[in-house]
Amino acid sequence: MTNEEFRGRLEVLGFNQSEFAQRMVELGDPRPFKAVLRRVNGYATGERKVPGELAVVLTLLAVLPGERGAPTGRGAGRPRTARPAEGR
């Protein structure tokens, strides 16, 4: 994933770089926010290569239904259950 693709994927997901870094911390990244933000900014500028795992996760989040990658509010933290196919 190029830095342009990374920035585009964040945009599709409704995040700016700071919001994405904050969300990573909220969802369990153990590093301090400033360290996460430095990495995210590095991916966005091309200073750092976007890790393959992050590229896959961002792609999945962009194609799967949901709110910005993870549920919030009531039920947050619980795994989503599969929705039955229509017509069944």
N, C-alpha and C positions, 0 to 999 in steps of 0.2 A: 504494500500500500504506500503510495507516495504521500508527501506532506499535503499536497493539494487534495488528494482523495480523503485523507484524514480530516482536514478542515471541512470538506464537503459533507462527510459522514456526520460530524458533530452538528453541522447546520441542519441536516435532515432530521436528526434526533432532537433538535431544539436546544442544543447546548452551545454556550460559548466556552472558551478554554477554561476559564475560572470555574464556571458552573460544573463542567465535566470533572475537573479535578476535585471539587468539593463533593460531588456525587460518589466518586471513587472512594474518598475517605469515609463518607457516610456508610458505604456498603462494605467496608471492612479493610481497605488498604491501610496497613499498619504504619505507613510513613507519615510524617507531618505534612500538613496541607501544602506548605511552601515547597517541600521536596517533590510532591506529586505535581504541583503546578509547574515547576521547572521542567520536569519530564514532558508533561503535556505540551508546554510551549516549545520544547525542543522537537517534538514530533511534528508540531504545526509549522515550524519554520524550516524543517528539513535538517536541522542541526543533529538530530537523532533519528535513527531508523525506527519506524513503527514496528514493534515486535509482532511476529506472526499471530500470536495468540490474541493480541489486542485487535488486530485487523479482523480476525474471524469473529470475535465477540461484537465488534461494532457493526459488522455486516449482518450478523444475526439480529441484533437489536433493530437495525434499520428495516429488516424484512418481516419481522414478527410483530404481531399486534401487541399493543401495550403502551404504557405511558413512560417515555424516556428511560426505558430499560429496566425498571423495577417498580413494583407496586408501592404506593405510599398510602398513608392513612389506615383505615380499617382493613385488617387482613395483611398488612405489610409484614414481610418476612416469612409468610407462609408460601409454600410452593403453589404455583398455579396448577389447576387441574385441567386436563384436556377437555375441550368443549365437544359435545357430540356433534356429529355431522348433521347438517340439516336434512329433514325428511326421514329421520329415524325415529 
